[in-house]
Amino acid sequence: MLQQVKEQQNIFEEIYSKDNAARFSFNVTNDPLIRYLRDRRLQKALDFIKANSNGEDIYQWKVLVVCGGVGGEGIFFIRKGFHDVTVSDISENSLQICRELEPKIKTVVLNGEDTGLPENAYDLVIVQDGLHHLPRPTTGFTEMLRTARKGVVVIEPYYGTVGNLIGTEWEVHGDSTNYVYRWNRMMVSQAVKSYLLKEFKAIKVFRLWDHNVVVRKLSQKFPGSVQLPIAKFVYALLTPFGFLGNMMVAVVLKE
Ligand SMILES: C[S@@+](CC[C@H](N)C(=O)[O-])C[C@H]1O[C@@H](n2cnc3c(N)ncnc32)[C@H](O)[C@@H]1O
């Protein structure tokens, strides 16, 4: 294991320590505003997969989340009706919290760069805000393509002028630093084609705005009943400017 991976593991074991577990309960909240903000990007990916599934029952798919932390993405898939959902992370403490938040989720400690899993071990492999914690993000992406039978979802920062100006370049947690690697359509497409050659069905990259902290704070200044409509309205206003957006929802369908 690379030193940088070890450092990430050490720092995330602290971040996800028992004393901090309560901080992550928002992942199972039923508050419609928080649910919308938490699930918006995953929903976009799921809508695309459903629209391109040719009538297949995707809810039978085996799902693996990499760099999944306390399981926010896994909880989304369970709540949507998927039965076989595994959350993986380099931190065992995160997975302990995940199991407490949602006992239906299976968990396994995996290094996202080198999972040791067989090819096509899961149907759908997804990551959200995780590849940029790896020293070799494209290796992590290729590992997802290798271990997914049907599809891959990558939700990571998009490379663009505005995102580069206002976004974080270096994330520093204690003794561990990671570079915030940003993607664009061309990078995704080239990485997929290099590895899968012509053996893929679709590569779709959505570019969009994502400013959940700002949108949440703004929405929460209003009474509860209008908070969700306000958050949706703000994101609707930003939609025409998605071509400048700071976030990527990429879906690769292999078959
Ligand atoms: C910003 S958190 C995102 C967690 C989750 N996806 C979410 O959005 O709530 C990044 C996660 O990547 C994990 N991580 C860092 N390096 C990793 C590696 N080499 N393999 C697997 N997970 C890793 C960390 O432990 C942490 O849980």
The ligand as an SDF file (V2000), in Angstrom:
LIG
                    3D

 27 29  0  0  0  0  0  0  0  0999 V2000
  -14.7410   12.5970    1.2580 C   0  0  0  0  0  0  0  0  0  0  0  0
  -14.9360   10.9470    1.8190 S   0  0  0  0  0  0  0  0  0  0  0  0
  -16.3500   10.4770    0.8570 C   0  0  0  0  0  0  0  0  0  0  0  0
  -17.1700    9.4060    1.5070 C   0  0  0  0  0  0  0  0  0  0  0  0
  -18.4960    9.1260    0.8050 C   0  0  0  0  0  0  0  0  0  0  0  0
  -18.3170    8.7350   -0.5660 N   0  0  0  0  0  0  0  0  0  0  0  0
  -19.3880   10.3400    0.8900 C   0  0  0  0  0  0  0  0  0  0  0  0
  -19.5060   11.0920   -0.0920 O   0  0  0  0  0  0  0  0  0  0  0  0
  -19.9730   10.5480    1.9720 O   0  0  0  0  0  0  0  0  0  0  0  0
  -13.5830   10.0870    1.0550 C   0  0  0  0  0  0  0  0  0  0  0  0
  -13.5260    8.6300    1.4730 C   0  0  0  0  0  0  0  0  0  0  0  0
  -12.4780    7.9790    0.7410 O   0  0  0  0  0  0  0  0  0  0  0  0
  -11.8970    7.0180    1.6030 C   0  0  0  0  0  0  0  0  0  0  0  0
  -10.5740    6.6550    1.0550 N   0  0  0  0  0  0  0  0  0  0  0  0
   -9.4360    7.3850    1.0000 C   0  0  0  0  0  0  0  0  0  0  0  0
   -8.4620    6.6970    0.3980 N   0  0  0  0  0  0  0  0  0  0  0  0
   -8.9930    5.4960    0.0360 C   0  0  0  0  0  0  0  0  0  0  0  0
   -8.4970    4.3490   -0.6390 C   0  0  0  0  0  0  0  0  0  0  0  0
   -7.2240    4.2760   -1.0730 N   0  0  0  0  0  0  0  0  0  0  0  0
   -9.3340    3.3030   -0.8500 N   0  0  0  0  0  0  0  0  0  0  0  0
  -10.6040    3.3400   -0.4210 C   0  0  0  0  0  0  0  0  0  0  0  0
  -11.1450    4.3960    0.2520 N   0  0  0  0  0  0  0  0  0  0  0  0
  -10.3440    5.4640    0.4590 C   0  0  0  0  0  0  0  0  0  0  0  0
  -11.8440    7.7000    2.9370 C   0  0  0  0  0  0  0  0  0  0  0  0
  -11.6920    6.8000    4.0050 O   0  0  0  0  0  0  0  0  0  0  0  0
  -13.2080    8.4290    2.9280 C   0  0  0  0  0  0  0  0  0  0  0  0
  -14.1980    7.6300    3.5100 O   0  0  0  0  0  0  0  0  0  0  0  0
  1  2  1  0
  2  3  1  0
  2 10  1  0
  3  4  1  0
  4  5  1  0
  5  6  1  0
  5  7  1  0
  7  8  2  0
  7  9  1  0
 10 11  1  0
 11 12  1  0
 11 26  1  0
 12 13  1  0
 13 14  1  0
 13 24  1  0
 14 15  1  0
 14 23  1  0
 15 16  2  0
 16 17  1  0
 17 18  1  0
 17 23  2  0
 18 19  1  0
 18 20  2  0
 20 21  1  0
 21 22  2  0
 22 23  1  0
 24 25  1  0
 24 26  1  0
 26 27  1  0
M  CHG  2   2   1   9  -1
M  END
$$$$
